Amino acid sequence: MIKKINPFFAEIVIKTRQPLGLFYVRQNGAYIGIDNSTGHAWVEGFSDLSSCKQWLRNPSMSIQISEQEELYGY
């Protein structure tokens, strides 16, 4: 199940790698997906919720890391 979370909880998931699961947060006009299903907290940014949820279901469709850093400062 993909869960919507708030920015505060998203930061906790990314920093602590807990709890495990699939999450997204709406922040600064973008949707940020967090795949923490394995405890690695993979993070990707998207302009729409549909693309975000699709990536969370299939994380192999990833954007380049440099694009992610440019868009969200990670």
MMTF fields as JSON, N, C-alpha, C and O atoms, coordinates in Angstrom:
{
  "mmtfVersion": "1.0.0",
  "mmtfProducer": "UNKNOWN",
  "numBonds": 295,
  "numAtoms": 296,
  "numGroups": 74,
  "numChains": 1,
  "numModels": 1,
  "chainsPerModel": [1],
  "groupsPerChain": [74],
  "chainIdList": ["A"],
  "bondAtomList": [4, 2, 8, 6, 12, 10, 16, 14, 20, 18, 24, 22, 28, 26, 32, 30, 36, 34, 40, 38, 44, 42, 48, 46, 52, 50, 56, 54, 60, 58, 64, 62, 68, 66, 72, 70, 76, 74, 80, 78, 84, 82, 88, 86, 92, 90, 96, 94, 100, 98, 104, 102, 108, 106, 112, 110, 116, 114, 120, 118, 124, 122, 128, 126, 132, 130, 136, 134, 140, 138, 144, 142, 148, 146, 152, 150, 156, 154, 160, 158, 164, 162, 168, 166, 172, 170, 176, 174, 180, 178, 184, 182, 188, 186, 192, 190, 196, 194, 200, 198, 204, 202, 208, 206, 212, 210, 216, 214, 220, 218, 224, 222, 228, 226, 232, 230, 236, 234, 240, 238, 244, 242, 248, 246, 252, 250, 256, 254, 260, 258, 264, 262, 268, 266, 272, 270, 276, 274, 280, 278, 284, 282, 288, 286, 292, 290],
  "bondOrderList": [1, 1, 1, 1, 1, 1, 1, 1, 1, 1, 1, 1, 1, 1, 1, 1, 1, 1, 1, 1, 1, 1, 1, 1, 1, 1, 1, 1, 1, 1, 1, 1, 1, 1, 1, 1, 1, 1, 1, 1, 1, 1, 1, 1, 1, 1, 1, 1, 1, 1, 1, 1, 1, 1, 1, 1, 1, 1, 1, 1, 1, 1, 1, 1, 1, 1, 1, 1, 1, 1, 1, 1, 1],
  "groupList": [{"groupName": "MET", "atomNameList": ["N", "CA", "C", "O"], "elementList": ["N", "C", "C", "O"], "formalChargeList": [0, 0, 0, 0], "bondAtomList": [1, 0, 2, 1, 3, 2], "bondOrderList": [1, 1, 2], "singleLetterCode": "M", "chemCompType": "L-PEPTIDE LINKING"}, {"groupName": "ILE", "atomNameList": ["N", "CA", "C", "O"], "elementList": ["N", "C", "C", "O"], "formalChargeList": [0, 0, 0, 0], "bondAtomList": [1, 0, 2, 1, 3, 2], "bondOrderList": [1, 1, 2], "singleLetterCode": "I", "chemCompType": "L-PEPTIDE LINKING"}, {"groupName": "LYS", "atomNameList": ["N", "CA", "C", "O"], "elementList": ["N", "C", "C", "O"], "formalChargeList": [0, 0, 0, 0], "bondAtomList": [1, 0, 2, 1, 3, 2], "bondOrderList": [1, 1, 2], "singleLetterCode": "K", "chemCompType": "L-PEPTIDE LINKING"}, {"groupName": "ASN", "atomNameList": ["N", "CA", "C", "O"], "elementList": ["N", "C", "C", "O"], "formalChargeList": [0, 0, 0, 0], "bondAtomList": [1, 0, 2, 1, 3, 2], "bondOrderList": [1, 1, 2], "singleLetterCode": "N", "chemCompType": "L-PEPTIDE LINKING"}, {"groupName": "PRO", "atomNameList": ["N", "CA", "C", "O"], "elementList": ["N", "C", "C", "O"], "formalChargeList": [0, 0, 0, 0], "bondAtomList": [1, 0, 2, 1, 3, 2], "bondOrderList": [1, 1, 2], "singleLetterCode": "P", "chemCompType": "L-PEPTIDE LINKING"}, {"groupName": "PHE", "atomNameList": ["N", "CA", "C", "O"], "elementList": ["N", "C", "C", "O"], "formalChargeList": [0, 0, 0, 0], "bondAtomList": [1, 0, 2, 1, 3, 2], "bondOrderList": [1, 1, 2], "singleLetterCode": "F", "chemCompType": "L-PEPTIDE LINKING"}, {"groupName": "ALA", "atomNameList": ["N", "CA", "C", "O"], "elementList": ["N", "C", "C", "O"], "formalChargeList": [0, 0, 0, 0], "bondAtomList": [1, 0, 2, 1, 3, 2], "bondOrderList": [1, 1, 2], "singleLetterCode": "A", "chemCompType": "L-PEPTIDE LINKING"}, {"groupName": "GLU", "atomNameList": ["N", "CA", "C", "O"], "elementList": ["N", "C", "C", "O"], "formalChargeList": [0, 0, 0, 0], "bondAtomList": [1, 0, 2, 1, 3, 2], "bondOrderList": [1, 1, 2], "singleLetterCode": "E", "chemCompType": "L-PEPTIDE LINKING"}, {"groupName": "VAL", "atomNameList": ["N", "CA", "C", "O"], "elementList": ["N", "C", "C", "O"], "formalChargeList": [0, 0, 0, 0], "bondAtomList": [1, 0, 2, 1, 3, 2], "bondOrderList": [1, 1, 2], "singleLetterCode": "V", "chemCompType": "L-PEPTIDE LINKING"}, {"groupName": "THR", "atomNameList": ["N", "CA", "C", "O"], "elementList": ["N", "C", "C", "O"], "formalChargeList": [0, 0, 0, 0], "bondAtomList": [1, 0, 2, 1, 3, 2], "bondOrderList": [1, 1, 2], "singleLetterCode": "T", "chemCompType": "L-PEPTIDE LINKING"}, {"groupName": "ARG", "atomNameList": ["N", "CA", "C", "O"], "elementList": ["N", "C", "C", "O"], "formalChargeList": [0, 0, 0, 0], "bondAtomList": [1, 0, 2, 1, 3, 2], "bondOrderList": [1, 1, 2], "singleLetterCode": "R", "chemCompType": "L-PEPTIDE LINKING"}, {"groupName": "GLN", "atomNameList": ["N", "CA", "C", "O"], "elementList": ["N", "C", "C", "O"], "formalChargeList": [0, 0, 0, 0], "bondAtomList": [1, 0, 2, 1, 3, 2], "bondOrderList": [1, 1, 2], "singleLetterCode": "Q", "chemCompType": "L-PEPTIDE LINKING"}, {"groupName": "LEU", "atomNameList": ["N", "CA", "C", "O"], "elementList": ["N", "C", "C", "O"], "formalChargeList": [0, 0, 0, 0], "bondAtomList": [1, 0, 2, 1, 3, 2], "bondOrderList": [1, 1, 2], "singleLetterCode": "L", "chemCompType": "L-PEPTIDE LINKING"}, {"groupName": "GLY", "atomNameList": ["N", "CA", "C", "O"], "elementList": ["N", "C", "C", "O"], "formalChargeList": [0, 0, 0, 0], "bondAtomList": [1, 0, 2, 1, 3, 2], "bondOrderList": [1, 1, 2], "singleLetterCode": "G", "chemCompType": "PEPTIDE LINKING"}, {"groupName": "TYR", "atomNameList": ["N", "CA", "C", "O"], "elementList": ["N", "C", "C", "O"], "formalChargeList": [0, 0, 0, 0], "bondAtomList": [1, 0, 2, 1, 3, 2], "bondOrderList": [1, 1, 2], "singleLetterCode": "Y", "chemCompType": "L-PEPTIDE LINKING"}, {"groupName": "ASP", "atomNameList": ["N", "CA", "C", "O"], "elementList": ["N", "C", "C", "O"], "formalChargeList": [0, 0, 0, 0], "bondAtomList": [1, 0, 2, 1, 3, 2], "bondOrderList": [1, 1, 2], "singleLetterCode": "D", "chemCompType": "L-PEPTIDE LINKING"}, {"groupName": "SER", "atomNameList": ["N", "CA", "C", "O"], "elementList": ["N", "C", "C", "O"], "formalChargeList": [0, 0, 0, 0], "bondAtomList": [1, 0, 2, 1, 3, 2], "bondOrderList": [1, 1, 2], "singleLetterCode": "S", "chemCompType": "L-PEPTIDE LINKING"}, {"groupName": "HIS", "atomNameList": ["N", "CA", "C", "O"], "elementList": ["N", "C", "C", "O"], "formalChargeList": [0, 0, 0, 0], "bondAtomList": [1, 0, 2, 1, 3, 2], "bondOrderList": [1, 1, 2], "singleLetterCode": "H", "chemCompType": "L-PEPTIDE LINKING"}, {"groupName": "TRP", "atomNameList": ["N", "CA", "C", "O"], "elementList": ["N", "C", "C", "O"], "formalChargeList": [0, 0, 0, 0], "bondAtomList": [1, 0, 2, 1, 3, 2], "bondOrderList": [1, 1, 2], "singleLetterCode": "W", "chemCompType": "L-PEPTIDE LINKING"}, {"groupName": "CYS", "atomNameList": ["N", "CA", "C", "O"], "elementList": ["N", "C", "C", "O"], "formalChargeList": [0, 0, 0, 0], "bondAtomList": [1, 0, 2, 1, 3, 2], "bondOrderList": [1, 1, 2], "singleLetterCode": "C", "chemCompType": "L-PEPTIDE LINKING"}],
  "groupTypeList": [0, 1, 2, 2, 1, 3, 4, 5, 5, 6, 7, 1, 8, 1, 2, 9, 10, 11, 4, 12, 13, 12, 5, 14, 8, 10, 11, 3, 13, 6, 14, 1, 13, 1, 15, 3, 16, 9, 13, 17, 6, 18, 8, 7, 13, 5, 16, 15, 12, 16, 16, 19, 2, 11, 18, 12, 10, 3, 4, 16, 0, 16, 1, 11, 1, 16, 7, 11, 7, 7, 12, 14, 13, 14],
  "groupIdList": [1, 2, 3, 4, 5, 6, 7, 8, 9, 10, 11, 12, 13, 14, 15, 16, 17, 18, 19, 20, 21, 22, 23, 24, 25, 26, 27, 28, 29, 30, 31, 32, 33, 34, 35, 36, 37, 38, 39, 40, 41, 42, 43, 44, 45, 46, 47, 48, 49, 50, 51, 52, 53, 54, 55, 56, 57, 58, 59, 60, 61, 62, 63, 64, 65, 66, 67, 68, 69, 70, 71, 72, 73, 74],
  "secStructList": [7, 3, 3, 3, 7, 7, 2, 2, 2, 2, 2, 2, 2, 2, 2, 2, 7, 7, 1, 7, 3, 3, 3, 3, 3, 3, 3, 6, 6, 3, 3, 3, 3, 3, 3, 3, 1, 1, 1, 1, 7, 3, 3, 3, 3, 3, 1, 1, 2, 2, 2, 2, 2, 2, 2, 2, 2, 7, 6, 6, 1, 7, 7, 7, 2, 2, 2, 2, 2, 2, 2, 2, 7, 7],
  "xCoordList": [0.834, 0.0, 0.887, 1.876, 0.528, 1.238, 0.544, -0.673, 1.337, 0.76, 1.204, 2.375, 0.249, 0.566, 1.041, 0.417, 2.147, 2.686, 2.969, 2.971, 3.207, 3.527, 5.052, 5.806, 5.507, 6.948, 7.779, 8.904, 7.246, 7.978, 8.23, 9.35, 7.189, 7.332, 8.217, 8.968, 8.144, 9.003, 10.472, 11.284, 10.809, 12.193, 12.64, 13.781, 11.766, 12.08, 12.329, 13.292, 11.452, 11.62, 12.956, 13.68, 13.284, 14.526, 15.746, 16.711, 15.722, 16.893, 17.057, 18.178, 15.958, 16.057, 15.833, 16.121, 15.308, 14.975, 13.882, 13.79, 13.066, 11.955, 10.73, 10.88, 9.559, 9.199, 9.386, 9.542, 9.367, 9.442, 8.119, 7.065, 8.165, 6.946, 7.16, 8.281, 6.055, 6.041, 5.263, 4.138, 5.87, 5.281, 5.395, 6.238, 4.532, 4.718, 4.309, 3.506, 4.891, 4.601, 4.49, 5.202, 3.614, 3.48, 4.261, 3.962, 5.277, 6.12, 6.648, 7.13, 6.563, 7.064, 6.517, 7.249, 5.244, 4.601, 4.922, 4.534, 5.625, 5.996, 5.553, 5.275, 5.494, 5.224, 6.547, 7.257, 6.872, 8.115, 7.775, 7.1, 8.252, 8.035, 9.2, 10.358, 8.89, 9.919, 9.675, 8.681, 10.598, 10.517, 11.422, 12.629, 10.84, 11.594, 11.159, 11.161, 10.79, 10.327, 11.442, 11.173, 12.694, 13.836, 14.734, 15.773, 14.349, 15.16, 16.24, 17.156, 16.154, 17.147, 16.643, 17.434, 15.37, 14.747, 15.138, 15.701, 14.836, 15.05, 14.054, 12.877, 14.515, 13.677, 13.696, 14.757, 12.512, 12.377, 11.313, 10.352, 11.488, 10.522, 9.747, 10.284, 8.483, 7.59, 6.691, 6.414, 6.242, 5.347, 3.886, 3.049, 3.569, 2.174, 2.101, 3.039, 0.975, 0.778, 0.759, 1.273, 0.182, 0.101, 1.499, 1.739, 2.404, 3.781, 4.488, 5.242, 4.249, 4.859, 4.415, 5.242, 3.11, 2.597, 3.055, 3.314, 3.157, 3.635, 5.076, 5.422, 5.921, 7.304, 7.368, 8.169, 6.53, 6.532, 6.151, 6.632, 5.294, 4.934, 6.013, 6.106, 6.847, 7.88, 9.087, 9.268, 9.916, 11.017, 12.113, 13.002, 12.088, 13.119, 12.974, 13.916, 11.81, 11.652, 12.076, 11.237, 13.369, 13.945, 14.504, 14.929, 14.503, 15.175, 16.633, 17.001, 17.448, 18.869, 19.063, 18.309, 20.055, 20.332, 20.618, 20.171, 21.346, 21.657, 20.387, 20.313, 19.381, 18.111, 17.417, 16.852, 17.459, 16.839, 17.504, 16.815, 18.827, 19.552, 19.222, 19.051, 19.133, 18.83, 17.427, 17.216, 16.465, 15.079, 14.826, 14.079, 15.445, 15.063, 16.207, 15.978, 17.408, 18.527, 18.973, 19.584, 18.692, 19.126, 20.512, 21.07],
  "yCoordList": [-1.174, 0.0, 1.248, 1.315, 2.22, 3.495, 4.467, 4.648, 5.093, 5.978, 7.42, 7.687, 8.346, 9.771, 10.184, 9.841, 10.921, 11.383, 12.879, 13.451, 13.501, 14.924, 15.12, 14.172, 16.337, 16.583, 16.223, 15.74, 16.45, 16.118, 14.616, 14.186, 13.82, 12.369, 11.867, 10.911, 12.496, 12.108, 12.247, 11.382, 13.32, 13.54, 12.458, 12.001, 12.052, 10.988, 9.671, 8.964, 9.34, 8.093, 8.097, 7.102, 9.212, 9.297, 9.201, 8.516, 9.867, 9.883, 8.587, 8.112, 8.012, 6.843, 5.52, 4.453, 5.598, 4.398, 3.557, 2.35, 4.204, 3.554, 4.441, 5.662, 3.915, 2.517, 2.102, 2.944, 0.81, 0.295, 0.549, 0.547, 0.767, 0.951, 1.854, 2.257, 2.166, 3.06, 4.307, 4.217, 5.482, 6.735, 7.806, 7.722, 8.813, 10.011, 11.224, 11.139, 12.357, 13.618, 14.699, 14.657, 15.647, 16.797, 17.929, 18.344, 18.432, 19.477, 20.376, 19.887, 21.684, 22.672, 22.45, 22.598, 22.098, 21.92, 20.624, 20.446, 19.713, 18.44, 17.286, 17.461, 16.113, 14.887, 14.152, 13.925, 13.787, 13.085, 11.686, 11.506, 10.694, 9.306, 8.793, 9.097, 8.021, 7.43, 5.928, 5.457, 5.184, 3.725, 3.226, 3.075, 2.973, 2.45, 1.015, 0.571, 0.303, -1.075, -2.006, -3.038, -1.654, -2.483, -1.797, -2.343, -0.61, 0.11, 0.979, 1.407, 1.251, 2.089, 3.5, 4.362, 3.751, 5.072, 5.739, 6.834, 5.07, 5.667, 6.795, 6.641, 7.934, 9.124, 9.621, 9.724, 9.929, 10.493, 11.583, 11.5, 12.592, 13.674, 13.622, 13.216, 14.033, 13.978, 15.205, 15.81, 15.565, 16.713, 16.336, 17.209, 15.025, 14.621, 13.34, 12.543, 13.169, 12.052, 10.713, 9.722, 10.673, 9.426, 8.856, 7.664, 9.702, 9.259, 8.813, 7.84, 9.511, 9.17, 7.777, 6.947, 7.529, 6.223, 5.117, 3.998, 5.413, 4.424, 4.041, 2.86, 5.021, 4.738, 3.917, 2.989, 4.256, 3.509, 2.042, 1.156, 1.796, 0.415, -0.269, -1.497, 0.521, -0.013, 0.924, 1.694, 0.877, 1.838, 1.734, 2.585, 0.734, 0.639, 1.752, 2.008, 2.422, 3.55, 4.843, 5.655, 5.018, 6.088, 7.209, 6.972, 8.444, 9.54, 9.556, 8.907, 10.28, 10.366, 11.055, 11.966, 10.634, 11.22, 12.704, 13.484, 13.121, 14.538, 15.365, 16.493, 14.82, 15.516, 15.659, 16.709, 14.614, 14.642, 15.698, 16.476, 15.741, 16.72, 18.131, 19.027, 18.325, 19.638, 20.079, 21.241, 19.159, 19.512, 19.718, 20.617, 18.89, 18.892, 19.095, 19.104, 19.254, 19.533, 18.369, 18.586, 17.114, 15.931, 15.555, 14.584],
  "zCoordList": [0.0, 0.0, 0.0, 0.729, -0.812, -0.883, 0.06, 0.0, 0.935, 1.943, 1.72, 1.451, 1.835, 1.795, 3.187, 4.191, 3.239, 4.517, 4.423, 3.333, 5.561, 5.58, 5.493, 5.713, 5.177, 5.018, 6.259, 6.125, 7.442, 8.663, 8.747, 9.023, 8.509, 8.572, 7.443, 7.633, 6.258, 5.124, 5.5, 5.173, 6.178, 6.603, 7.581, 7.521, 8.464, 9.419, 8.689, 8.987, 7.725, 6.966, 6.231, 6.25, 5.585, 4.81, 5.722, 5.383, 6.858, 7.75, 8.538, 8.718, 9.009, 9.892, 9.173, 9.715, 7.925, 7.143, 7.82, 7.596, 8.639, 9.325, 9.248, 9.286, 9.145, 8.948, 7.486, 6.601, 7.258, 5.898, 5.191, 5.828, 3.881, 3.113, 1.919, 1.61, 1.252, 0.096, 0.484, 0.976, 0.258, 0.713, -0.364, -1.257, -0.265, -1.067, -0.251, 0.677, -0.63, 0.042, -1.031, -2.034, -0.823, -1.719, -1.074, 0.046, -1.797, -1.222, -2.327, -3.349, -2.133, -3.088, -4.496, -5.474, -4.604, -5.885, -6.603, -7.757, -5.939, -6.558, -5.669, -4.482, -6.269, -5.527, -5.37, -6.35, -4.155, -3.877, -3.4, -2.386, -4.147, -3.788, -2.964, -3.251, -1.948, -1.083, -1.053, -0.5, -1.658, -1.644, -0.536, -0.726, 0.607, 1.744, 2.032, 3.18, 0.978, 1.151, 1.607, 2.222, 1.313, 1.709, 2.734, 3.106, 3.192, 4.167, 3.552, 4.254, 2.243, 1.583, 1.289, 0.907, 1.454, 1.28, -0.038, -0.043, -1.16, -2.478, -2.655, -2.331, -3.169, -3.287, -4.731, -5.347, -5.264, -6.612, -6.582, -5.818, -7.406, -7.502, -8.806, -9.837, -8.765, -9.919, -9.947, -8.911, -11.14, -11.273, -11.052, -10.82, -11.124, -10.927, -10.088, -10.056, -9.421, -8.503, -9.233, -8.715, -10.413, -11.165, -11.463, -11.273, -11.924, -12.209, -10.941, -10.953, -9.865, -8.581, -8.137, -7.759, -8.183, -7.757, -8.7, -8.257, -9.988, -10.944, -10.616, -10.658, -10.291, -9.921, -8.629, -8.52, -7.664, -6.411, -6.636, -5.93, -7.614, -7.949, -8.773, -8.768, -9.496, -10.38, -10.369, -11.313, -9.325, -9.174, -10.227, -10.251, -11.094, -12.125, -13.167, -13.917, -13.231, -14.15, -13.452, -13.064, -13.301, -12.506, -13.374, -14.505, -12.838, -13.521, -13.091, -12.112, -13.804, -13.487, -12.14, -11.797, -11.386, -10.072, -10.202, -9.361, -11.226, -11.392, -11.58, -11.094, -12.28, -12.437, -11.09, -10.788, -10.288, -8.967, -8.102, -7.443, -8.092, -7.288, -7.731, -6.905, -9.041, -9.573, -9.18, -8.832, -9.232, -8.93, -7.441, -7.055, -6.603, -5.182, -4.211, -3.001, -4.684, -3.803, -2.956, -1.91, -3.366, -2.614, -3.035, -2.523]
}
